[in-house]
Amino acid sequence: MGFWKNHPELWPVSSLTLGSQAYAQAELLTLLTSPVAGDASVLLAHQLIAAKLNIANGSDPTPIASTIADADGLLSGFAGKLPDGVAPSSVTGGAMVHDASILASFNDGASTPTCSTTATDEVLQPTVRRVAAQLDAIEAACSGERVPRGLQRRLERARRLLVRAGARGGQGAEVLLRRAARQLRGGVAVATRAARSGRVSSECPRMLRSALAGGHGGRASR
């Protein structure tokens, strides 16, 4: 997603349809630079825009066609243009978060490979980017007024560690990635208890587990 946000001059198209609404490039860039701020529709828009741009740029749409159709269907349920102000804890919001996480994985794999300086970086950096791309979806799924502060702190620490890992290479990145994974593993236990008591969506611990379970590989995230 970051690639398209930072390089609008390389977009293969100048407009896209999200849901039932057409958006010009300027409107799409405004959405891409808008913080999620607990709005599942913005989270979904970020990943849907990136997915459609990746497809327009030549990526195979087959693996993600049904998810894109579902995402467009969810957005079509609202009148007017984004944002729609959808709580991640709602039924529709949960579906949006779910689709966004699938699209994030697609966008990571659909991107152009970058040059790595070491074999270690070729393995680690795609993993760093994959988990970092999923954090927006995780944070949206784990949002709400009753979210345990301990969970919020773990997610914040994990994001900071991933940012540092992405800026480094070799063993330094590996150490930081392991530290971020420890924060996420601790978050799973907190999120599971919070989900049982209704303080967060059941999507929250599920998506944390998914981020930890994903294997190495992939390519540079757009």
C-alpha positions as CSV (number, residue, x, y, z in Angstrom):
1,M,0.0,0.0,0.0
2,G,2.8,2.4,0.9
3,F,4.3,2.2,-2.6
4,W,1.2,3.4,-4.3
5,K,0.6,6.1,-1.7
6,N,4.1,7.4,-2.1
7,H,4.3,7.1,-5.9
8,P,1.1,8.4,-7.5
9,E,3.0,9.2,-10.7
10,L,3.4,5.5,-11.3
11,W,-0.3,4.6,-10.9
12,P,-1.5,2.5,-13.9
13,V,-5.0,4.1,-13.7
14,S,-6.2,7.6,-12.7
15,S,-9.5,6.4,-11.1
16,L,-11.0,3.4,-9.4
17,T,-14.5,2.2,-8.3
18,L,-14.8,1.3,-4.6
19,G,-18.2,-0.3,-3.9
20,S,-20.6,1.6,-6.1
21,Q,-18.7,4.9,-6.1
22,A,-16.1,6.2,-8.6
23,Y,-13.1,7.9,-7.1
24,A,-10.5,10.1,-8.8
25,Q,-6.9,9.8,-8.0
26,A,-6.9,12.8,-5.7
27,E,-9.7,11.2,-3.7
28,L,-8.0,7.9,-3.5
29,L,-4.8,9.5,-2.3
30,T,-6.8,11.3,0.5
31,L,-8.2,7.9,1.6
32,L,-4.7,6.3,1.5
33,T,-3.3,9.0,3.7
34,S,-6.2,9.0,6.1
35,P,-5.6,7.2,9.5
36,V,-7.8,4.2,10.1
37,A,-8.9,5.7,13.5
38,G,-11.1,2.7,14.3
39,D,-13.1,2.9,11.0
40,A,-13.2,-0.5,9.4
41,S,-14.3,1.1,6.1
42,V,-11.1,3.1,5.9
43,L,-9.1,0.0,6.7
44,L,-10.8,-1.9,3.9
45,A,-10.4,1.0,1.5
46,H,-6.6,1.1,2.0
47,Q,-6.2,-2.5,1.1
48,L,-8.8,-2.5,-1.7
49,I,-7.2,0.5,-3.4
50,A,-3.8,-1.2,-3.3
51,A,-5.2,-4.5,-4.6
52,K,-7.0,-2.9,-7.5
53,L,-3.9,-0.9,-8.4
54,N,-1.8,-4.1,-8.2
55,I,-4.2,-5.8,-10.6
56,A,-4.3,-2.9,-13.0
57,N,-0.5,-3.1,-12.9
58,G,-0.5,-6.7,-14.1
59,S,-1.0,-8.9,-11.0
60,D,-3.2,-12.0,-11.4
61,P,-6.7,-11.2,-9.9
62,T,-7.8,-14.8,-9.7
63,P,-6.8,-15.6,-6.1
64,I,-8.5,-12.5,-4.8
65,A,-11.5,-12.0,-7.1
66,S,-14.1,-13.2,-4.6
67,T,-12.6,-11.1,-1.8
68,I,-12.7,-8.0,-4.0
69,A,-16.3,-8.7,-4.9
70,D,-17.2,-9.1,-1.3
71,A,-15.4,-6.0,-0.3
72,D,-17.1,-4.0,-3.0
73,G,-20.4,-5.4,-1.9
74,L,-19.8,-4.3,1.7
75,L,-18.9,-0.8,0.7
76,S,-21.9,-0.7,-1.7
77,G,-24.2,-1.0,1.4
78,F,-23.5,2.6,2.3
79,A,-24.7,5.7,0.6
80,G,-22.2,8.2,-0.6
81,K,-18.5,8.1,-0.5
82,L,-16.0,6.9,2.1
83,P,-15.4,7.1,5.0
84,D,-18.5,5.3,6.3
85,G,-17.7,5.2,10.0
86,V,-18.0,1.5,10.6
87,A,-17.1,0.1,14.0
88,P,-14.8,-3.0,13.7
89,S,-16.8,-4.7,16.4
90,S,-20.0,-4.6,14.3
91,V,-21.0,-7.5,12.0
92,T,-20.2,-5.4,8.9
93,G,-17.1,-4.1,10.5
94,G,-15.8,-7.6,11.3
95,A,-16.4,-8.6,7.7
96,M,-14.5,-5.5,6.5
97,V,-11.6,-6.3,8.8
98,H,-11.5,-9.9,7.6
99,D,-11.5,-8.9,3.9
100,A,-8.8,-6.3,4.6
101,S,-6.5,-8.9,6.1
102,I,-6.9,-11.2,3.1
103,L,-6.2,-8.2,0.7
104,A,-3.2,-7.2,2.7
105,S,-1.6,-10.6,2.2
106,F,-2.4,-10.5,-1.5
107,N,-0.9,-7.0,-1.8
108,D,2.3,-8.2,-0.1
109,G,2.7,-11.0,-2.6
110,A,1.6,-9.0,-5.6
111,S,4.4,-6.4,-5.2
112,T,7.6,-6.0,-7.1
113,P,10.6,-7.7,-5.5
114,T,13.3,-5.4,-4.2
115,C,17.0,-6.1,-4.1
116,S,18.4,-7.5,-0.9
117,T,22.0,-7.3,0.3
118,T,22.1,-10.7,2.0
119,A,20.3,-14.0,1.9
120,T,19.1,-13.3,5.5
121,D,17.4,-10.1,4.3
122,E,15.7,-11.9,1.5
123,V,14.0,-14.1,4.1
124,L,13.4,-11.6,6.9
125,Q,12.4,-8.4,5.2
126,P,9.3,-9.8,3.4
127,T,8.2,-11.2,6.8
128,V,8.7,-7.8,8.4
129,R,6.6,-6.2,5.7
130,R,3.9,-8.8,5.8
131,V,3.4,-8.5,9.6
132,A,3.6,-4.7,9.5
133,A,0.9,-4.7,6.7
134,Q,-1.4,-6.8,8.9
135,L,-1.0,-4.6,12.0
136,D,-3.5,-2.0,10.7
137,A,-6.1,-4.8,10.4
138,I,-5.1,-6.2,13.8
139,E,-5.4,-2.8,15.5
140,A,-8.8,-2.2,13.9
141,A,-10.1,-5.6,15.0
142,C,-8.7,-5.0,18.5
143,S,-10.1,-1.5,18.8
144,G,-12.9,-0.2,21.1
145,E,-13.4,1.6,24.3
146,R,-12.9,-1.5,26.5
147,V,-9.7,-2.8,24.9
148,P,-7.2,-3.7,27.6
149,R,-4.4,-1.2,27.9
150,G,-1.9,-4.1,28.1
151,L,-3.0,-5.2,24.6
152,Q,-2.7,-1.7,23.2
153,R,0.8,-1.4,24.6
154,R,1.9,-4.7,23.1
155,L,0.6,-3.7,19.6
156,E,2.3,-0.3,19.9
157,R,5.6,-1.9,20.9
158,A,5.3,-4.5,18.0
159,R,4.8,-1.7,15.5
160,R,7.8,0.3,16.7
161,L,10.0,-2.8,16.6
162,L,8.8,-3.7,13.1
163,V,9.6,-0.2,11.9
164,R,13.1,-0.5,13.2
165,A,13.5,-4.0,11.8
166,G,12.4,-2.7,8.4
167,A,15.1,-0.1,8.5
168,R,17.8,-2.5,9.3
169,G,19.3,-5.6,7.7
170,G,21.0,-8.9,8.8
171,Q,21.0,-10.0,12.4
172,G,19.8,-6.7,13.8
173,A,16.5,-7.1,11.9
174,E,16.2,-10.7,13.0
175,V,16.5,-9.7,16.7
176,L,14.0,-7.0,16.3
177,L,11.6,-9.3,14.5
178,R,11.8,-11.8,17.3
179,R,11.1,-9.1,19.8
180,A,8.0,-8.0,17.9
181,A,6.8,-11.6,17.7
182,R,7.1,-11.9,21.5
183,Q,4.9,-8.8,21.8
184,L,2.3,-10.3,19.5
185,R,2.4,-13.7,21.2
186,G,1.8,-11.9,24.5
187,G,-1.0,-10.0,22.9
188,V,-2.8,-13.3,21.8
189,A,-3.3,-14.3,25.5
190,V,-4.6,-10.9,26.5
191,A,-6.8,-10.7,23.4
192,T,-8.2,-14.2,23.9
193,R,-9.3,-13.3,27.4
194,A,-10.7,-10.0,26.3
195,A,-12.7,-11.6,23.5
196,R,-14.3,-14.1,25.9
197,S,-15.5,-11.2,28.0
198,G,-16.7,-9.3,25.0
199,R,-14.1,-6.5,25.3
200,V,-12.8,-7.0,21.8
201,S,-14.0,-8.8,18.7
202,S,-13.2,-12.5,18.2
203,E,-11.4,-11.4,15.1
204,C,-8.7,-9.8,17.3
205,P,-7.1,-13.0,18.7
206,R,-7.7,-14.8,15.4
207,M,-5.8,-12.2,13.4
208,L,-3.0,-12.1,15.9
209,R,-2.5,-15.8,15.5
210,S,-2.7,-15.5,11.8
211,A,0.1,-12.9,11.8
212,L,2.3,-15.2,13.9
213,A,1.5,-18.3,11.9
214,G,2.4,-16.9,8.5
215,G,5.6,-18.3,7.0
216,H,8.6,-16.5,5.6
217,G,8.5,-15.5,2.0
218,G,6.7,-13.1,-0.2
219,R,7.9,-9.9,-1.8
220,A,8.1,-6.2,-1.0
221,S,4.8,-4.7,0.0
222,R,3.4,-1.9,-2.1
